[in-house]
Amino acid sequence: MKRGNFMNALVQPSVGCAAAAPSRRSFIRLVGGGAVLAATGSLAGCSGELPEAAVQPWRSPDREADTRRFMLAHALLAPNPHNRQPWIADLREAGRVHLTCDGERLLPETDPFGRQILIGCGAFIELAVIAAAQRGVSAKVELFPDGAPADQALPKRSRVATLVLGEPGSAAADPLFAQIVRRHTRKSAYANDRALPETLLRSWGETATRFGLRTGAATGAAAMDPVRKITREAYEIEATTASTWLESARLMRIGPGAITANPDGISLNSLMVRALHTVRLFDPMEVPVKGSSSLQRVMDRWVPFETASGFLWLASPDNTRPTQVAAGRAYVRAHLLATAAGVDMHPLSQALQEFPEMSGPRAAIHRTLGLGAGGETLQMLSRVGFATEPRGPSPRRSLESLLRT
Ligand SMILES: Cc1cc2nc3c(=O)[nH]c(=O)nc-3n(C[C@H](O)[C@H](O)[C@H](O)COP(=O)(O)O)c2cc1C
């Protein structure tokens, strides 16, 4: 079969793609922008379901009878950067969980000091605490029992926390527990014309205060447009900087086989992208070049990320390691509160990143949000609102793969 015919065959309705079959030319026009295109799921009807094995950990974590396994089966559903899931849980000491940061699962280019990785660890800890409470057990969090990693060192193999379990009846159930399996980061377009519930804005503020942080929401065009401009510029920098683009490209899992083998990273499963990848018309390792049409297509895929009811920010008075963990705990609670209220969240972290090429947008986003005085640090920036497309769970590694027993 000739290449053109082969590609046409791949998009016939018989393969289950509801979108109109694109011409060969439009196929080729996708090259370079394919990754982002698939990640946003914007080819209606072409997004393949994720393989069941890759999302199985979401199905019934409450089946675990042992309290520590129950805690961890819920904790591993935590939001985390690039879905790296950098968690090792040591159960060898009775009544305790020792959480170590997996040094093989860091993001040295986009997260050179491991700040985002520690935020993900904080989210993991908070879900473990909530799950323990569901079993009536308190979990005291002892942070960095061997000492915190240096400010600008990657937290490789650092013991992030020891969770010390209390007696039966030592904790009351947390009402957010039910949201753990319902929470997903929704990355499609959001409605632009719906206001956020006042009660939710208030409870986000209370949550941040409880963890020693501050939160706020930029709403309305005057506040949101400068944030849109900075986040777009930041994304372009991340996409055109070879080291940061390639870090993401290496984490792309294309097709059900790759997603099942490595249920982490960036899952690309639309029929279109799988077809383009198979015939080598989509090469994730091709770095978009400034001024090129391939970069333009990548940037076109950013457009839905500018839709929202507002941008929620979470800032801390300092940027110590315990503060970064606290930011993760506060962030996941904010996301669970949003889920309970029917509101979606999607972090846009590029402008917050610490690699040198990002210093301009990083300063600009702090300035624009009125942060930065006396070391105040923006820890999370998310668009928030009402997604216009559903999104199911993202892949997770199995509970067994995290455990050291
Ligand atoms: C610290 C942190 C930074 C994140 N930054 C981004 C981001 O810049 N862009 C994005 O699409 N998702 C971002 N996310 C969301 C993750 O991609 C998401 O949590 C992960 O893929 C798992 O999916 P889930 O949240 O639906 O379970 C971030 C999450 C965390 C905790």
The ligand as an SDF file (V2000), in Angstrom:
LIG
                    3D

 31 33  0  0  0  0  0  0  0  0999 V2000
    3.1990   20.8580   40.9500 C   0  0  0  0  0  0  0  0  0  0  0  0
    2.3030   20.5070   39.7910 C   0  0  0  0  0  0  0  0  0  0  0  0
    2.4920   21.1600   38.5790 C   0  0  0  0  0  0  0  0  0  0  0  0
    1.6730   20.8570   37.4910 C   0  0  0  0  0  0  0  0  0  0  0  0
    1.8310   21.5580   36.3180 N   0  0  0  0  0  0  0  0  0  0  0  0
    1.0620   21.2750   35.2360 C   0  0  0  0  0  0  0  0  0  0  0  0
    1.2080   22.0030   34.0160 C   0  0  0  0  0  0  0  0  0  0  0  0
    2.0030   22.9200   33.9010 O   0  0  0  0  0  0  0  0  0  0  0  0
    0.4340   21.6580   32.9830 N   0  0  0  0  0  0  0  0  0  0  0  0
   -0.4750   20.6380   33.0540 C   0  0  0  0  0  0  0  0  0  0  0  0
   -1.1520   20.3420   32.0640 O   0  0  0  0  0  0  0  0  0  0  0  0
   -0.6730   19.9560   34.2200 N   0  0  0  0  0  0  0  0  0  0  0  0
    0.0770   20.2420   35.2960 C   0  0  0  0  0  0  0  0  0  0  0  0
   -0.1090   19.5650   36.4780 N   0  0  0  0  0  0  0  0  0  0  0  0
   -1.1500   18.5230   36.5580 C   0  0  0  0  0  0  0  0  0  0  0  0
   -0.5520   17.1480   36.2570 C   0  0  0  0  0  0  0  0  0  0  0  0
   -0.2780   17.0280   34.8790 O   0  0  0  0  0  0  0  0  0  0  0  0
   -1.5350   16.0600   36.7030 C   0  0  0  0  0  0  0  0  0  0  0  0
   -1.7410   16.1730   38.0900 O   0  0  0  0  0  0  0  0  0  0  0  0
   -1.0220   14.6710   36.3940 C   0  0  0  0  0  0  0  0  0  0  0  0
   -0.9130   14.4740   35.0030 O   0  0  0  0  0  0  0  0  0  0  0  0
   -1.9400   13.6040   36.9600 C   0  0  0  0  0  0  0  0  0  0  0  0
   -3.2340   13.7720   36.4600 O   0  0  0  0  0  0  0  0  0  0  0  0
   -4.4950   13.9620   37.4380 P   0  0  0  0  0  0  0  0  0  0  0  0
   -4.2630   15.2030   38.2330 O   0  0  0  0  0  0  0  0  0  0  0  0
   -5.6760   14.0850   36.5080 O   0  0  0  0  0  0  0  0  0  0  0  0
   -4.5700   12.7580   38.3110 O   0  0  0  0  0  0  0  0  0  0  0  0
    0.6650   19.8620   37.5950 C   0  0  0  0  0  0  0  0  0  0  0  0
    0.4690   19.2280   38.8380 C   0  0  0  0  0  0  0  0  0  0  0  0
    1.2730   19.5440   39.9310 C   0  0  0  0  0  0  0  0  0  0  0  0
    1.0330   18.8760   41.2510 C   0  0  0  0  0  0  0  0  0  0  0  0
  1  2  1  0
  2  3  1  0
  2 30  2  0
  3  4  2  0
  4  5  1  0
  4 28  1  0
  5  6  2  0
  6  7  1  0
  6 13  1  0
  7  8  2  0
  7  9  1  0
  9 10  1  0
 10 11  2  0
 10 12  1  0
 12 13  2  0
 13 14  1  0
 14 15  1  0
 14 28  1  0
 15 16  1  0
 16 17  1  0
 16 18  1  0
 18 19  1  0
 18 20  1  0
 20 21  1  0
 20 22  1  0
 22 23  1  0
 23 24  1  0
 24 25  2  0
 24 26  1  0
 24 27  1  0
 28 29  2  0
 29 30  1  0
 30 31  1  0
M  END
$$$$
